């Protein structure tokens, strides 16, 4: 590995699988009351979603400490290896601040900290492609790949209902009630460091179809698209989306995978969310 790649756990890459690709994952925290867990290290997805469904009080999340990034950087600094650290978008978390603080601990080292402008499957795709380039290329090549991918990356996501959004305070009860009366669900678009409304549809099924259509349009722009379907405890729906997307692909993807969102992303998305992230070839 010529260039070390570091990311955070909102990429929803399992640590062991990430290590096999040459990616170090720094975990965020999820807190249930006074109990604090490192994302995907001290709490597994199954346990988290069971707690989320049964406990009255929602968990909270917290960014990693600078010391956690220092621990990830240190072996690579000792080996004289350049580091590219790509994190969850700054508008959603202060994780990038912790990474930058850790970078200051190693003033003589080559460490680049990059705001991904995305999250979840989008961050996973960026980190994976960076690691592929970093195996043989230099830091400049990795950074150029990330900038190109960031400019082209698109994400689309939806939820089955607005209940969790009410619990987290992102949607008022009145808004959710009106939405349920007319059976309106949002389809969100994630790109360029922002989350916006892509469409409003009448049913969850139609929302999933909208995601498939939008993602297929992006993926069919060129050969070699990188695609990640992601879900929060909604495996059947994710398989449905993946199958529908494969059926619409006219070009051969360079990567196509399905990931389950872990505790930190699941805290904010709730159960049942499904999304697709695409980097056109």
N, C-alpha and C positions, 0 to 999 in steps of 0.2 A: 504494500500500500504506500504509494508516494505521498499522498495527502490524507490526513486523518479527517474524518467527517463526524461531527457531533451534532445531535439534535436533542429535542426534549420529548417527553412522553405524550404530549398532545398529538404527536405524529401517529399514535396508536400502533406503532411497531412493537411487537413483542421483543423484549431485550435480547433473548437468545437468538431469534431469527435476525435481528438487526446486527448483532455481533458477527454472525455468519457472513453478512454482507459488508463487514468492515465499518459499521456505524455504531458509535457509542450513544446511548440514550440516557439523558439526565431526567430523573422523574420529578414531576410536580407533586403536590400533596393534595389529598382529599381528607376532609375532617368530618367525622361524625361526632358532634359534641366535642368532648375533650380528647377523643381518640383520633390520632393523626396517623395516616398511612401514606407511604410512598406509592405513587401510582404504578400499578403493575408489578411492584416489588413486594409490598407487604399486604396487598389486597388484590385478589383475582376478580375478573369480570363477573363471574357467577355470584360470588359473595356480595359484590357491590350492588348488582341489580336486585338481588334479594332484599338487601337492606333498603334500597331506594324505594322499593314497592311496599315495604311493610312499616317503615318508620315514619312517624308523623312529622318529624323535623327534617328538613332538607339538609344535606351535607353542604359544606363550603369547600372552596379550593384555595390553594396558595402556591405561589411561584417557588422554584428552587432557591436555595441560598447560593451566594457566590462561591462558598466553599465547595458545594457540590459540583459546580462547573470546574473549579480548580482541580478537583480530584480527577475529573474526566480529561482535563488538558495535560496534567502533569506528566504522565508516561510518554505522551507524544512529544512534549517539550524536551524531556530527557533524551529522547531518541533523535532529536533534531528534525522532527517531522513537521511540516507546515500543517496548520489546523484550519478548517473551515467549519464554523458552527452556525447552523441555520435553525432559527427558532420560530415559535408561534408568532403570528402577527402582533405587532406592538399595540394595536388598538384593542386587543382582547386581553393582554397580559403584560406584566412587567418582567417577564422571564428574560427578555433580551437585556434588561438592565443588569440582572444578575450575571449574565454571560459577559457583558462588557466590564463589569467590576472585576470578574475573575481574570479577564485578559490583562488588566492592569497589574496583576500580580507577577506576570512574566514579561517584563519590559523588553527583553532581548529576543523574545520568540516571535515567530510569524503566525499570528492568530487573526483570522478574519471572522467577524460576527455579522451575520446577515439576517435581516428581517424578511421572513418568507412571504409576508403579505397574505398568508393563508393559514390553514389549520387542518388537523385531522388527516384525511387521506391526501389532501393537497400537499401537506408538509411531508408526508411519507414519500410521495412521488419525487419531490425535490431532493430529499435526503438520499434516496436510493439512486437517483441519476447522478448526483454529486459523487457518491461513493464509486459508481461504475467508472466515471471519468478519472477519479482520484487514484484508482489502482495503477494506472500507467501515466497519467498526465500530471501537470504541475498545478499549483494553486491558482494561477491565472486562468487556466483552462476550466477548472472547477467553478470559479467565480463567473466566468463568461457563460458557462452552461446554466448556472442558477439564474442569472439575469435574463437570459433568453427564455428559460422555462417559466419564470415568474411572469413575464410579459404575456405569455400565451396560456397560462393555466386558468381554467374555469372550473367552478364547482357549483353544483345544484343540489338542494336538499329540501326535505319536507318532514312534517310530523303528522301523526294520525289524528291528533286533536290538540286543542290549546290548553289542556288542563295543566300540563307542566309549566307552560309559559305563565299561567296565572300564579302558580305556586312560587315561581322564581321572581315574580313581579314585573316581568317584561311585557305582559299583556294584562289589562285590567279585567275584572270579572265582567264588567259591562261589555267590553269589547269581545270577550270570549262568548258571552251569551248571544250577542248579536250575530257573531260568526256562526254559532251553532244553529241559530234559527234559519239562516239562509244557507247553511252547509258550505261555508267558504273556508278553504284552507290555503295558507300561503305556500308558494314555492320560492325558496330563497336562492340568490345567486351570490357566490363568493369569489371575488377576484380583486386584484390591485389593492389589497389591504382593506377592503370594505365588504360589508354584507348588506345586500339590497334585496328588495322584493322583485322577483323575476315574473311571477304570475300569481293570479288568484283563481282557484278552481273549486268545483263543487264537491268533489269527493276525494278521499285518500287514494283510491284507485286511479283516479284521473291525475292526481298529483304525481304518483309514481310514473304514469305514462308520460307526463310532461317532462320529468327528469330524464327519462330514457330518450325522448325525442331531442331534447336540448343537448344532452351529452353525445348522442350519435352524430348530430350535426357538427359538433366540434371535432370529434374523433375522425370523421370522414374527410376532413380537410386535407389530410396527407397520410401516407403510409407511416407506420411506426409510432402511433399514438401511445401514450402511457395512461392507463385507466385504473382507477381504484374505486370500487363500490364499498361504501362504509355504512354500518348500521349500529344502532344501540339496542341490543337484545331484540332484534327483528330479523333473524336469520332467514326465515321463509320469504319475507318481503324482499330482502337483499338478493336472494337467489332468483326471485322473479324478475327483479330489475336487471340483474346480470344476464339472465337468459334473454330478456327482451332486447338488451343492448347488443349482445352478440349477434342476434338475428338481424339487427339493423346495420351492423358494421359492413362497409364496402371495402375497407382497407384493413390490412393486417396489423394488429397492435404489437408494439414492442413489449408491452407489459400489460397484464390484466389480472387483477387480484381482488379478493373480497376480504375486508378487515372488519373486526368488531371494535367499536369505540370503547375505550376503557373508562375507568372511574372519573377522571377529570372532565373529559368531553361528555360523558354520560350524565354528570351532575347538571350540566347546563342544557343539554339536548333533551334529557328525559328518555324513557323507554319508547321504542317504536320509530325513532327517527331513521331516515334512510337518505343517503346522499351519493353522488357520483362526482369524482374529480377527474379532469381530463387535461393532459398536456398534448396538444396536437403534434404530430411528427414534424 
